[in-house]
Amino acid sequence: MSNRKRDPGNINVDNKSTRQTERLAVSIKEFTQMFGLSLSMGYTLVKEGRVPIVDFGSRIVIPMKWINEQVEQAKPRGEIPES
């Protein structure tokens, strides 16, 4: 057995009907890579409370459920509200 720590960002769920695994969460680094953001922007979004996290002490992950919901609710480019 490996002495390697388990990575909570790689937690998988087995969907028995399709036998596919789906990640439940990703690291902040993976989140920023998905959306082409800088790592510092990812941490800023978390700090401002604009991105929810699950905190495992030294490991912070972002739920894929939330990411998927944000993508599904995305508005066409012309409808982006001005800040």
N, C-alpha and C positions, 0 to 999 in steps of 0.2 A: 504494500500500500504506500502511496506517495505521501511525503510530508508537506506537500503543497497545500496552501490554504484554499478552501472552497471559495470561489468567486461568486457572490450573490448576483452579480450582473449576468451570470450565465445560468440562472435557474431556469429549468425547462418544465413544461407541463405536457404530459402525454395525452393527446386527444385520441381516445380509443376508437372512435368511429373512423378517423382518417389515418391514424398512426403517424401523425406529423407532430413535431415538437415545436413549441412556440416560446420564445423568450419572454419572460415577464417584465424584465427591466434591463436598462443599459446604463453604462457609466456616463458621466458628464462628457468625457472625451468622445465616446461613441455618439452621443446625442449631437454634439457640435459638428462632428464629421458628417452625420446624416444630413444636416441642414446647411453645411458650408459656413459655419460660424467659428469665430476664434474661441479658443479654450477660455480666455478671460471673459468673453461675452457670455459663455455658458455659465460661468460662476457668478457673473453679475446678475443674470436672469434668475438664478437660484436664490441669490442673496436678496433680491428685490421681491421674492415670493411669486414671480411670474411663471415659474416652472416648479411643479411639486416634486418632492424627493422622498425617498425612503432612506433613513439614516441607520446604518449598521455600525455606528461608531467611526471607525477609520474608513469605512466604505460607504459612499453615497451613490445611490442609483435613482434613475428616473423611470417610472412605470411606463411600459409600452402601451398600456391601455390609454393613458392620458395622451401620449404622442399620437396614437391612432385616431383618437377623438378629435384632436386639433387638426389633423390632416383632413379628416372627413368634414369638418366644419369650415374649412378654408374658403375664403371668398375669392371671386375672380379679381384679378389685379386692379381693375377699375374701381372696385368697391372698397379699397383699403382706406380706413379712416385716417385722417391726418392727426399727428400727435401734437 
